[in-house]
């Protein structure tokens, strides 16, 4: 291992395991340049430094400076009007062929090394960027100090291949040698992403101004308070905390093979820390509480719940139930949870405390379930999929109430009436309405022109079908097409609401239709690939849409104005790599009943709950073995459902944070 530092206008390179200086390279640093950022190639031969005005490329083996140039001039030549004086970080690829520097103005510059030819200007952040480069020089990670995003760029094409939901006030970035993991350190937390799956682990308590590196399954965080912390990726726990002599910590590296931690400080000292091997303590039972204490807890919860039931003001009831859930061992007590959810009818959901799985509905030997629906009271659910049959479930118990006979085609859409007595489903050529109580068919529509996506109204009596030459509105009581609307060519998604319908297509547009006039009321543009899912909020004010293939975003639209106030959800949905195109269309998305939140599922097998006011992911739910093809939040928001290609329907229980206005 080799490390470098700038001392009195010289670059010093030391061999770590010998603790001796190998070479000094004269490269005077003028007082105007202030502090200098230094990076060394993986083989230890080359170095890059960036000061206030200049960038220097050096050959450490020969002990000479190869090139000196003005980064400000390079930036102005590219038409940049932001300041490039102050560098935040620099780096070299493992072979020393690609160099990168990030500046206070939010710009990241990429050069060929050692020629100094400017390859890329990455302008994706608002201020004070920091950057890291992969070992092979193929990818660059850049993060902005205050814009809340980290971006992975393909050096060969200059294309942003991934956008990550970053930390607040970023101070450091790291990219794995194999470019499969990335990390960003911000105020009080570090986020480490698996770039193949898009999943992130968050480490909190890392200090006020942390920086980060990762070695194997160990995350190393450094803070200005002279503290180094080692965290385990597996469980996110702090494994060890080390403190030095008070001199400012500049760098730290952990070697999993030897168990050695190496640190460099501002007082020009390099230190070695020999860490003991991991120790597994013997199992130890938690101390059981005494019966009198348990009885006291039960009595306290019962008293608080009784007072909450008789409280005249919802605010008082909320305070009492909050106190009851804070009693040890009773946060998820079933009766208390039921009271909490009941209070949600008069309170406002302002966040998500937690969410957990509460059931798996087995579809038997059927292929994956791809469509879901619920009754208005949230007691009955219906699902359909590749096996050609439709199942009706008791949502509370998870028991199956009815199964239709199998048909030879995929059931692509299902619906159920508000009262749960009538269900409908659509295949490629057939629409069927049937009685849940008797299982008998009420209406069957066989029409070759019905090929295409289908949506049903809440009464399960009308169907909107994307035919070849028109959007068709069918009356399922009598089996007649009552109206034809202009076509949305190659429609891929439909939603049917009171007086209004929404369609999405392969052209990337979302269209709103006035069902009273039969006209397209508005066309919403923004998606860059197929629109794979659309839905309308209960009050008709907002539209959600999700992209497919290379467009992984979810977009929130104002139905009245056509404005798009929020774009989010740009996590990867393919395990084959961040630059790959998903092998199937990606997300499905639905509103919560109050349109404050959304739920999505995709090809990464996870279910996510989002806060629409901020576009922030509140929760990631795992458990599906295959891709998630349908999601919803039940009326009343008591449960969330997800259906996957693995053949199961999963029920989740969101624990909402409540507030009484």
C-alpha positions as CSV (number, residue, x, y, z in Angstrom):
1,X,0.0,0.0,0.0
2,X,1.1,3.5,-0.8
3,X,-0.1,6.8,0.6
4,X,0.6,10.4,-0.3
5,X,0.5,13.8,1.3
6,X,1.5,17.4,0.4
7,X,4.1,18.8,2.8
8,X,5.8,22.2,2.3
9,X,5.2,22.2,-1.5
10,X,6.3,18.6,-2.0
11,X,4.4,15.4,-2.6
12,X,5.6,12.7,-0.3
13,X,4.9,9.0,-1.1
14,X,5.3,6.4,1.6
15,X,5.2,2.6,1.6
16,X,2.7,1.9,4.4
17,X,3.9,-1.5,5.7
18,X,7.5,-0.2,5.9
19,X,6.7,3.3,7.2
20,X,9.3,5.0,5.1
21,X,9.2,7.7,2.5
22,X,9.8,6.3,-1.0
23,X,10.0,9.6,-3.0
24,X,9.5,13.3,-2.8
25,X,8.2,15.1,-5.9
26,X,8.9,18.8,-6.1
27,X,5.6,20.6,-7.1
28,X,5.5,24.0,-5.4
29,X,2.2,25.0,-4.0
30,X,1.8,28.7,-3.9
31,X,0.1,30.4,-0.9
32,X,-2.8,31.4,-3.2
33,X,-3.6,27.8,-3.8
34,X,-4.5,27.1,-0.2
35,X,-5.3,23.5,0.7
36,X,-4.6,20.9,-1.9
37,X,-6.6,17.8,-2.7
38,X,-4.5,14.7,-3.6
39,X,-5.3,11.4,-5.3
40,X,-3.1,8.4,-6.2
41,X,-3.7,5.7,-8.8
42,X,-4.3,2.1,-7.6
43,X,-0.8,1.0,-8.6
44,X,0.8,3.9,-6.7
45,X,2.6,5.2,-9.7
46,X,0.6,8.4,-10.6
47,X,-0.9,11.2,-8.6
48,X,-3.2,14.1,-9.2
49,X,-3.5,17.3,-7.1
50,X,-5.9,20.2,-7.4
51,X,-5.4,23.5,-5.7
52,X,-7.2,26.8,-5.8
53,X,-6.2,27.5,-9.5
54,X,-4.1,24.6,-10.8
55,X,-4.3,20.9,-11.5
56,X,-1.1,18.8,-11.5
57,X,-0.5,15.4,-12.9
58,X,2.6,13.6,-11.5
59,X,4.6,10.5,-12.2
60,X,5.6,9.3,-8.7
61,X,7.9,6.5,-10.0
62,X,10.1,9.0,-11.9
63,X,9.6,11.8,-9.3
64,X,8.5,14.5,-11.8
65,X,5.4,16.6,-12.6
66,X,4.0,15.6,-15.9
67,X,1.5,18.5,-16.5
68,X,0.2,21.6,-14.9
69,X,-3.0,23.3,-16.2
70,X,-5.7,25.7,-15.3
71,X,-9.1,24.0,-14.5
72,X,-10.8,27.4,-14.6
73,X,-9.7,27.9,-18.2
74,X,-11.0,24.4,-19.1
75,X,-14.3,25.3,-17.5
76,X,-14.7,28.6,-19.3
77,X,-13.8,27.0,-22.6
78,X,-16.8,24.7,-22.1
79,X,-19.0,27.6,-21.4
80,X,-19.4,27.1,-17.6
81,X,-20.3,30.2,-15.6
82,X,-19.9,28.6,-12.2
83,X,-16.8,28.9,-10.0
84,X,-14.2,26.2,-10.5
85,X,-11.6,27.6,-8.2
86,X,-12.1,25.5,-5.1
87,X,-11.7,21.7,-5.4
88,X,-13.5,19.4,-3.0
89,X,-12.1,16.0,-4.1
90,X,-9.9,14.4,-6.8
91,X,-9.3,10.9,-7.9
92,X,-7.5,8.6,-10.4
93,X,-8.6,5.3,-11.8
94,X,-6.7,2.2,-10.8
95,X,-4.5,2.2,-14.0
96,X,-4.0,6.0,-13.8
97,X,-5.7,6.6,-17.2
98,X,-8.7,8.7,-16.1
99,X,-8.6,11.6,-13.6
100,X,-11.6,13.4,-11.9
101,X,-12.0,16.5,-9.8
102,X,-15.1,17.9,-8.1
103,X,-15.5,21.6,-7.4
104,X,-17.4,23.9,-5.1
105,X,-19.6,25.2,-8.0
106,X,-21.1,21.7,-8.4
107,X,-19.1,20.8,-11.5
108,X,-17.2,17.5,-11.9
109,X,-14.4,17.5,-14.5
110,X,-13.0,14.3,-16.1
111,X,-9.7,14.2,-17.9
112,X,-7.6,11.7,-19.8
113,X,-4.4,11.1,-17.9
114,X,-1.7,12.1,-18.4
115,X,-2.5,14.1,-21.6
116,X,-4.8,16.4,-19.7
117,X,-7.5,16.4,-22.4
118,X,-10.8,17.3,-20.9
119,X,-13.2,14.4,-21.6
120,X,-16.3,15.3,-19.7
121,X,-18.0,18.2,-17.8
122,X,-20.6,16.7,-15.5
123,X,-23.0,19.4,-14.5
124,X,-25.6,17.7,-12.4
125,X,-25.3,19.3,-8.9
126,X,-26.1,22.7,-7.5
127,X,-23.1,23.3,-5.3
128,X,-20.0,21.9,-3.7
129,X,-19.7,18.6,-5.5
130,X,-17.6,15.7,-4.3
131,X,-16.7,12.7,-6.6
132,X,-15.1,9.3,-6.7
133,X,-14.0,7.1,-9.7
134,X,-14.2,3.4,-10.2
135,X,-11.0,1.3,-10.5
136,X,-11.4,0.8,-14.2
137,X,-12.3,4.4,-14.9
138,X,-15.6,3.4,-16.5
139,X,-17.9,5.1,-14.0
140,X,-17.7,8.3,-11.9
141,X,-19.8,9.0,-8.8
142,X,-20.7,12.6,-8.1
143,X,-22.7,14.1,-5.2
144,X,-23.9,17.6,-4.5
145,X,-23.6,19.2,-1.1
146,X,-27.2,20.4,-0.8
147,X,-29.2,19.0,-3.8
148,X,-29.9,15.7,-2.1
149,X,-28.8,13.5,-5.0
150,X,-25.8,11.4,-6.0
151,X,-25.3,10.5,-9.7
152,X,-23.4,7.8,-11.4
153,X,-22.0,8.7,-14.8
154,X,-20.7,6.6,-17.7
155,X,-17.4,8.1,-18.7
156,X,-17.5,6.7,-22.2
157,X,-20.9,8.2,-23.1
158,X,-21.3,11.0,-20.6
159,X,-24.7,9.6,-19.7
160,X,-26.1,9.7,-16.2
161,X,-26.9,6.0,-15.6
162,X,-28.2,6.3,-12.1
163,X,-29.6,8.9,-9.7
164,X,-29.5,8.0,-6.0
165,X,-31.5,9.6,-3.2
166,X,-28.6,11.1,-1.2
167,X,-28.0,12.5,2.2
168,X,-28.3,16.1,3.4
169,X,-25.1,18.2,3.2
170,X,-22.8,15.6,1.5
171,X,-19.2,15.6,2.7
172,X,-17.7,12.5,1.0
173,X,-18.3,9.9,-1.7
174,X,-16.9,6.4,-2.5
175,X,-17.2,4.0,-5.4
176,X,-16.2,0.4,-5.2
177,X,-13.4,-1.0,-7.4
178,X,-15.9,-3.2,-9.2
179,X,-18.5,-0.3,-9.4
180,X,-21.2,-2.5,-7.8
181,X,-21.4,-0.4,-4.7
182,X,-21.4,3.3,-3.9
183,X,-21.5,5.3,-0.7
184,X,-22.2,8.9,0.2
185,X,-21.6,10.5,3.6
186,X,-23.7,13.4,4.8
187,X,-24.7,15.1,8.0
188,X,-25.1,12.4,10.6
189,X,-25.5,9.5,8.2
190,X,-23.9,7.4,5.5
191,X,-25.7,5.6,2.7
192,X,-24.3,2.6,0.9
193,X,-26.0,1.3,-2.2
194,X,-25.9,-2.0,-4.0
195,X,-26.0,-0.6,-7.5
196,X,-27.3,-3.8,-9.0
197,X,-30.4,-4.0,-6.9
198,X,-30.8,-0.3,-5.9
199,X,-31.1,-1.2,-2.2
200,X,-29.4,1.1,0.3
201,X,-28.3,0.6,3.9
202,X,-28.3,3.7,6.1
203,X,-25.8,4.1,8.9
204,X,-26.6,6.8,11.5
205,X,-24.6,8.2,14.3
206,X,-21.5,8.7,12.1
207,X,-20.7,12.2,13.3
208,X,-21.3,15.7,12.1
209,X,-19.0,15.9,9.1
210,X,-18.2,12.3,8.1
211,X,-16.3,10.8,5.2
212,X,-16.6,7.2,4.0
213,X,-14.8,4.2,2.5
214,X,-15.9,0.6,2.3
215,X,-13.8,-2.5,2.5
216,X,-15.5,-5.9,2.1
217,X,-18.4,-5.9,4.5
218,X,-17.0,-3.2,6.7
219,X,-17.9,0.5,6.3
220,X,-15.3,3.0,7.6
221,X,-16.5,6.4,8.7
222,X,-14.3,9.3,9.6
223,X,-15.3,12.6,11.4
224,X,-13.6,15.9,12.1
225,X,-13.7,15.0,15.9
226,X,-10.8,12.6,15.3
227,X,-13.0,9.6,15.4
228,X,-13.0,6.5,13.2
229,X,-15.9,4.1,13.3
230,X,-16.2,0.7,11.7
231,X,-19.7,-0.6,10.8
232,X,-20.9,-4.0,9.5
233,X,-22.9,-4.0,6.3
234,X,-24.9,-7.1,7.4
235,X,-26.7,-5.5,10.3
236,X,-25.7,-1.8,10.1
237,X,-24.2,-1.8,13.6
238,X,-21.1,0.1,14.8
239,X,-18.5,-2.5,15.4
240,X,-15.7,-0.4,16.8
241,X,-15.0,3.3,17.6
242,X,-11.4,4.5,17.6
243,X,-10.2,7.9,18.8
244,X,-6.8,9.5,18.2
245,X,-4.7,12.3,19.7
246,X,-6.9,15.2,18.6
247,X,-5.1,16.0,15.3
248,X,-7.5,16.3,12.4
249,X,-8.1,13.0,10.6
250,X,-7.6,13.1,6.8
251,X,-7.9,9.5,5.6
252,X,-8.6,6.0,6.8
253,X,-8.3,2.6,5.2
254,X,-9.2,-0.8,6.5
255,X,-7.7,-4.0,5.2
256,X,-10.1,-6.9,5.8
257,X,-7.3,-9.5,5.0
258,X,-5.0,-8.4,7.8
259,X,-7.4,-6.7,10.1
260,X,-5.3,-3.5,10.1
261,X,-6.8,0.0,10.0
262,X,-4.5,2.7,8.7
263,X,-5.1,6.4,9.3
264,X,-3.5,9.6,8.2
265,X,-3.7,12.9,10.1
266,X,-3.0,16.6,9.7
267,X,0.1,16.4,11.9
268,X,1.8,14.3,9.1
269,X,1.5,11.1,11.0
270,X,0.5,7.7,9.7
271,X,-1.0,5.2,12.2
272,X,-1.6,1.5,12.2
273,X,-4.4,0.0,14.3
274,X,-4.4,-3.7,14.9
275,X,-8.1,-4.6,15.5
276,X,-9.0,-7.8,17.4
277,X,-10.9,-10.5,15.5
278,X,-14.6,-10.5,15.6
279,X,-15.9,-12.0,18.8
280,X,-19.3,-13.7,19.1
281,X,-20.6,-13.6,22.6
282,X,-22.4,-16.7,24.0
283,X,-26.2,-16.5,23.9
284,X,-27.9,-14.9,26.8
285,X,-31.5,-14.7,27.6
286,X,-33.0,-11.3,28.2
287,X,-34.2,-10.8,31.7
288,X,-37.9,-11.7,31.9
289,X,-40.0,-9.1,33.5
290,X,-41.8,-10.0,36.7
291,X,-45.5,-10.8,36.7
292,X,-46.4,-7.7,38.8
293,X,-44.6,-5.5,36.3
294,X,-46.3,-7.2,33.3
295,X,-49.7,-6.8,35.1
296,X,-48.9,-3.1,35.7
297,X,-48.2,-2.6,31.9
298,X,-51.4,-4.4,30.9
299,X,-53.4,-2.4,33.4
300,X,-51.9,0.9,32.1
301,X,-52.6,0.0,28.5
302,X,-56.2,-1.0,29.3
303,X,-56.8,2.2,31.2
304,X,-55.4,4.4,28.4
305,X,-57.4,2.6,25.8
306,X,-60.6,2.9,27.8
307,X,-60.1,6.6,28.3
308,X,-59.3,7.0,24.5
309,X,-62.6,5.3,23.6
310,X,-64.6,7.7,25.7
311,X,-62.6,10.8,24.8
312,X,-64.7,13.5,23.3
313,X,-61.8,15.1,21.3
314,X,-59.8,13.1,18.7
315,X,-56.7,15.0,19.8
316,X,-57.1,13.6,23.4
317,X,-57.7,10.1,22.0
318,X,-54.5,10.3,19.9
319,X,-52.5,11.4,22.9
320,X,-53.8,8.5,25.0
321,X,-53.3,5.9,22.4
322,X,-49.7,7.2,21.7
323,X,-49.0,6.8,25.4
324,X,-50.4,3.3,25.3
325,X,-48.2,2.3,22.4
326,X,-45.2,3.6,24.2
327,X,-45.7,1.0,27.0
328,X,-43.0,-1.7,26.7
329,X,-44.2,-4.7,24.7
330,X,-47.5,-3.2,23.6
331,X,-46.7,-1.1,20.5
332,X,-48.2,-3.8,18.2
333,X,-50.8,-5.3,20.5
334,X,-53.7,-6.2,18.1
335,X,-56.4,-4.4,20.0
336,X,-54.4,-1.3,20.4
337,X,-53.4,-1.4,16.7
338,X,-57.1,-1.7,15.8
339,X,-57.9,1.4,17.9
340,X,-55.1,3.2,16.3
341,X,-56.3,2.4,12.8
342,X,-59.8,3.4,13.8
343,X,-58.6,6.8,14.9
344,X,-57.1,7.2,11.4
345,X,-60.6,7.9,10.1
346,X,-60.7,11.2,12.0
347,X,-57.0,12.0,12.0
348,X,-54.5,12.9,9.2
349,X,-51.8,10.5,8.2
350,X,-48.6,12.5,8.2
351,X,-46.0,9.8,8.0
352,X,-45.1,6.2,8.3
353,X,-43.9,4.8,11.6
354,X,-43.2,1.3,10.2
355,X,-44.7,-1.5,8.1
356,X,-44.5,-5.2,8.3
357,X,-45.8,-8.4,6.6
358,X,-49.0,-9.9,8.0
359,X,-50.0,-12.6,5.6
360,X,-49.3,-14.4,2.3
361,X,-52.3,-15.5,0.2
362,X,-51.2,-18.6,-1.7
363,X,-52.5,-18.8,-5.3
364,X,-51.7,-22.5,-5.5
365,X,-50.3,-23.8,-8.7
366,X,-51.3,-20.7,-10.7
367,X,-48.7,-18.7,-12.4
368,X,-47.9,-15.2,-11.1
369,X,-50.6,-12.9,-10.0
370,X,-50.6,-9.6,-12.0
371,X,-53.8,-7.8,-11.0
372,X,-55.5,-6.7,-7.8
373,X,-58.6,-5.0,-6.6
374,X,-60.5,-4.4,-3.3
375,X,-64.0,-3.5,-2.2
376,X,-64.8,-0.1,-0.8
377,X,-65.0,-1.3,2.8
378,X,-61.6,-3.0,2.4
379,X,-62.9,-6.4,3.5
380,X,-62.7,-8.3,0.2
381,X,-59.9,-8.5,-2.3
382,X,-59.7,-10.0,-5.8
383,X,-56.6,-11.2,-7.7
384,X,-55.9,-12.7,-11.1
385,X,-52.9,-13.7,-13.2
386,X,-51.2,-16.1,-15.5
387,X,-53.1,-19.2,-14.4
388,X,-56.3,-17.9,-16.0
389,X,-58.4,-18.0,-12.8
390,X,-59.6,-15.2,-10.5
391,X,-59.5,-15.5,-6.7
392,X,-61.6,-13.6,-4.1
393,X,-60.1,-13.2,-0.7
394,X,-61.3,-12.2,2.8
395,X,-58.7,-9.5,3.3
396,X,-58.9,-9.6,7.1
397,X,-58.4,-13.4,7.5
398,X,-56.6,-14.2,4.3
399,X,-59.0,-17.0,3.5
400,X,-60.1,-17.7,0.0
401,X,-63.8,-17.1,-0.7
402,X,-64.2,-18.0,-4.3
403,X,-62.2,-19.2,-7.3
404,X,-63.4,-19.0,-10.9
405,X,-62.8,-21.7,-13.4
406,X,-59.5,-21.5,-15.2
407,X,-59.3,-19.9,-18.7
408,X,-56.6,-20.4,-21.3
409,X,-55.5,-16.7,-21.2
410,X,-53.8,-14.5,-18.8
411,X,-56.2,-12.5,-16.5
412,X,-54.8,-9.0,-17.0
413,X,-57.3,-6.9,-15.1
414,X,-59.7,-7.5,-12.2
415,X,-62.2,-5.4,-10.3
416,X,-64.8,-5.8,-7.6
417,X,-67.8,-3.7,-6.7
418,X,-67.9,-1.4,-3.8
419,X,-70.1,-3.8,-1.8
420,X,-67.9,-6.8,-2.7
421,X,-70.7,-8.8,-4.3
422,X,-69.8,-8.5,-8.0
423,X,-66.4,-9.2,-9.6
424,X,-65.1,-8.6,-13.1
425,X,-62.0,-9.6,-15.0
426,X,-60.5,-9.2,-18.5
427,X,-58.3,-11.5,-20.6
428,X,-57.0,-10.7,-24.1
429,X,-60.4,-11.3,-25.8
430,X,-63.0,-11.6,-23.0
431,X,-64.5,-9.6,-20.2
432,X,-66.5,-11.4,-17.6
433,X,-68.7,-10.1,-14.8
434,X,-69.8,-12.6,-12.2
435,X,-71.5,-12.9,-8.8
436,X,-69.1,-13.4,-5.8
437,X,-71.9,-15.0,-3.8
438,X,-73.0,-17.7,-6.3
439,X,-70.0,-17.8,-8.6
440,X,-72.4,-17.5,-11.6
441,X,-71.5,-15.4,-14.7
442,X,-73.6,-12.3,-15.1
443,X,-72.2,-11.0,-18.4
444,X,-69.6,-12.2,-20.9
445,X,-68.2,-9.9,-23.6
446,X,-66.3,-11.7,-26.4
447,X,-65.0,-9.2,-28.9
448,X,-61.8,-9.5,-30.9
449,X,-61.6,-5.6,-30.8
450,X,-61.3,-5.8,-27.0
451,X,-57.7,-6.7,-27.3
452,X,-55.7,-4.3,-25.1
453,X,-55.5,-3.1,-21.5
454,X,-58.7,-2.8,-19.5
455,X,-59.9,-0.9,-16.5
456,X,-63.1,-1.1,-14.5
457,X,-65.2,1.4,-12.5
458,X,-65.8,1.1,-8.8
459,X,-69.2,-0.5,-9.3
460,X,-67.8,-3.2,-11.6
461,X,-70.5,-2.4,-14.1
462,X,-68.5,-0.4,-16.7
463,X,-65.3,-1.3,-18.5
464,X,-62.9,0.9,-20.4
465,X,-61.0,-1.0,-23.0
466,X,-58.1,0.2,-25.2
467,X,-59.1,-1.3,-28.6
468,X,-57.2,-1.1,-31.8
469,X,-59.0,1.9,-33.2
470,X,-60.7,3.5,-30.1
471,X,-61.0,3.6,-26.3
472,X,-64.3,1.7,-25.8
473,X,-66.7,2.2,-22.9
474,X,-68.7,-1.0,-22.2
475,X,-71.8,-1.4,-20.1
476,X,-71.3,-4.8,-18.4
477,X,-74.9,-5.1,-17.3
478,X,-76.1,-5.6,-20.9
479,X,-72.8,-6.4,-22.7
480,X,-72.9,-3.4,-25.0
481,X,-70.3,-0.8,-26.1
482,X,-72.0,2.5,-25.3
483,X,-69.3,4.9,-26.4
484,X,-66.1,5.1,-28.4
485,X,-63.4,7.7,-27.6
486,X,-60.5,8.6,-29.8
487,X,-57.7,6.1,-29.5
488,X,-54.5,6.4,-27.5
489,X,-52.2,4.5,-29.9
490,X,-50.4,1.6,-28.3
491,X,-52.0,2.2,-24.9
492,X,-50.2,0.3,-22.1
493,X,-52.1,1.4,-19.0
494,X,-55.7,2.6,-18.1
495,X,-57.5,4.0,-15.1
496,X,-61.3,4.5,-14.8
497,X,-62.7,7.1,-12.4
498,X,-66.0,9.0,-12.0
499,X,-66.3,11.1,-15.1
500,X,-62.7,10.9,-15.9
501,X,-60.3,8.3,-17.3
502,X,-56.5,8.2,-17.6
503,X,-54.4,6.3,-20.2
504,X,-50.7,5.8,-20.7
505,X,-48.9,4.7,-23.8
506,X,-45.7,3.5,-25.5
507,X,-45.2,7.1,-26.7
508,X,-44.5,8.2,-23.1
509,X,-47.6,10.3,-22.8
510,X,-50.3,10.3,-20.2
511,X,-53.8,11.4,-21.4
512,X,-56.8,12.5,-19.4
513,X,-60.2,11.8,-20.9
514,X,-63.5,13.6,-20.1
515,X,-66.0,10.7,-20.2
516,X,-69.0,13.1,-20.4
517,X,-67.7,14.6,-23.7
518,X,-65.5,11.8,-24.9
519,X,-62.7,14.2,-25.5
520,X,-59.0,14.1,-24.5
521,X,-58.9,16.9,-21.8
522,X,-55.2,17.0,-21.4
523,X,-51.9,15.3,-22.6
524,X,-49.1,15.1,-20.0
525,X,-45.6,14.7,-21.3
526,X,-42.4,13.9,-19.4
527,X,-41.8,10.2,-19.5
528,X,-39.0,9.1,-21.8
529,X,-40.2,5.6,-22.4
530,X,-43.3,3.5,-22.0
531,X,-45.8,4.5,-19.4
532,X,-46.6,1.2,-17.5
533,X,-49.0,2.3,-14.8
534,X,-51.4,5.2,-14.2
535,X,-54.0,6.0,-11.5
536,X,-56.2,8.8,-10.4
537,X,-56.5,10.1,-6.8
538,X,-59.9,9.6,-5.2
539,X,-60.8,13.3,-5.5
540,X,-59.7,13.4,-9.2
541,X,-57.1,16.1,-8.5
542,X,-53.9,14.2,-9.1
543,X,-52.5,11.6,-11.4
544,X,-49.7,9.1,-10.8
545,X,-47.8,7.5,-13.6
546,X,-44.8,5.2,-13.7
547,X,-42.3,4.6,-16.5
548,X,-41.0,1.3,-17.9
549,X,-37.7,0.0,-19.3
550,X,-35.2,2.9,-19.3
551,X,-37.6,5.3,-17.6
552,X,-37.7,4.3,-14.0
553,X,-39.4,7.4,-12.7
554,X,-42.7,7.9,-10.9
555,X,-44.4,11.2,-11.8
556,X,-47.1,13.1,-9.9
557,X,-49.3,15.3,-12.0
558,X,-51.9,18.0,-11.3
559,X,-54.9,16.9,-13.3
560,X,-56.3,20.5,-13.6
561,X,-53.1,22.2,-14.8
562,X,-51.0,19.4,-16.2
563,X,-48.1,20.5,-14.1
564,X,-45.7,17.8,-12.7
565,X,-44.7,18.9,-9.2
566,X,-42.9,15.7,-8.3
567,X,-40.6,13.2,-10.0
568,X,-39.2,10.4,-7.9
569,X,-38.5,6.7,-7.7
570,X,-35.5,6.5,-10.0
571,X,-34.0,3.4,-8.3
572,X,-32.8,0.5,-10.5
573,X,-35.1,-2.4,-11.1
574,X,-32.8,-4.9,-12.7
575,X,-30.1,-7.0,-11.0
576,X,-28.1,-7.2,-14.2
577,X,-26.4,-3.9,-13.6
578,X,-27.0,-0.2,-13.5
579,X,-26.6,0.4,-17.2
580,X,-28.9,-2.4,-18.2
581,X,-32.4,-2.2,-19.6
582,X,-35.0,-4.0,-17.4
583,X,-36.0,-7.3,-19.0
584,X,-39.7,-6.6,-18.2
585,X,-41.7,-3.3,-17.8
586,X,-40.8,-1.9,-14.4
587,X,-43.1,-0.2,-11.8
588,X,-46.7,-0.4,-10.8
589,X,-48.0,2.5,-8.7
590,X,-51.1,3.4,-6.7
591,X,-52.3,6.3,-4.5
592,X,-53.2,5.9,-0.8
593,X,-56.8,6.8,-0.2
594,X,-55.9,10.3,1.0
595,X,-53.4,10.8,-1.9
596,X,-50.7,11.8,0.6
597,X,-48.7,8.6,-0.1
598,X,-48.1,6.2,-2.9
599,X,-47.1,2.5,-3.1
600,X,-45.1,1.0,-5.9
601,X,-43.7,-2.4,-6.9
602,X,-41.3,-3.4,-9.6
603,X,-38.8,-5.7,-11.1
604,X,-36.5,-5.5,-8.1
605,X,-38.9,-7.7,-6.1
606,X,-39.5,-5.0,-3.5
607,X,-42.6,-2.9,-2.5
608,X,-42.0,0.8,-1.6
609,X,-44.1,3.4,0.1
610,X,-43.5,7.0,-0.8
611,X,-44.4,10.4,0.7
612,X,-45.8,12.4,-2.2
613,X,-45.1,15.8,-0.6
614,X,-41.4,15.2,-0.8
615,X,-40.9,12.2,-3.1
616,X,-39.1,10.4,-0.3
617,X,-39.2,6.6,0.1
618,X,-40.5,5.9,3.5
619,X,-40.2,2.1,3.5
620,X,-38.9,-0.8,1.4
621,X,-40.7,-4.1,1.9
622,X,-39.1,-7.3,0.9
623,X,-40.4,-10.8,0.6
624,X,-41.5,-11.5,-3.0
625,X,-39.5,-14.1,-4.9
626,X,-40.3,-12.6,-8.3
627,X,-41.2,-9.3,-9.8
628,X,-44.0,-7.3,-8.3
629,X,-46.8,-6.9,-10.8
630,X,-49.6,-5.2,-8.9
631,X,-49.9,-3.1,-5.7
632,X,-52.6,-1.2,-3.8
633,X,-53.4,0.4,-0.4
634,X,-56.8,-0.7,0.8
635,X,-59.6,1.8,1.5
636,X,-59.0,3.1,5.1
637,X,-55.3,2.4,4.5
638,X,-55.3,-0.5,7.0
639,X,-53.5,-2.9,4.6
640,X,-51.3,-2.8,1.6
641,X,-51.4,-5.6,-1.0
642,X,-48.8,-6.7,-3.5
643,X,-49.0,-9.4,-6.1
644,X,-45.9,-11.0,-7.8
645,X,-44.9,-13.3,-10.5
646,X,-43.9,-15.8,-7.8
647,X,-47.6,-16.7,-7.5
648,X,-48.5,-15.1,-4.2
649,X,-50.4,-12.1,-2.9
650,X,-48.8,-10.5,0.1
651,X,-50.5,-8.4,2.8
652,X,-48.6,-5.7,4.6
653,X,-49.7,-3.6,7.5
654,X,-48.5,0.1,7.4
655,X,-48.3,1.8,10.8
656,X,-49.2,5.4,10.0
657,X,-48.1,8.4,12.0
658,X,-51.2,10.3,12.8
659,X,-52.0,13.9,13.6
660,X,-55.2,15.6,14.6
661,X,-55.6,19.0,12.9
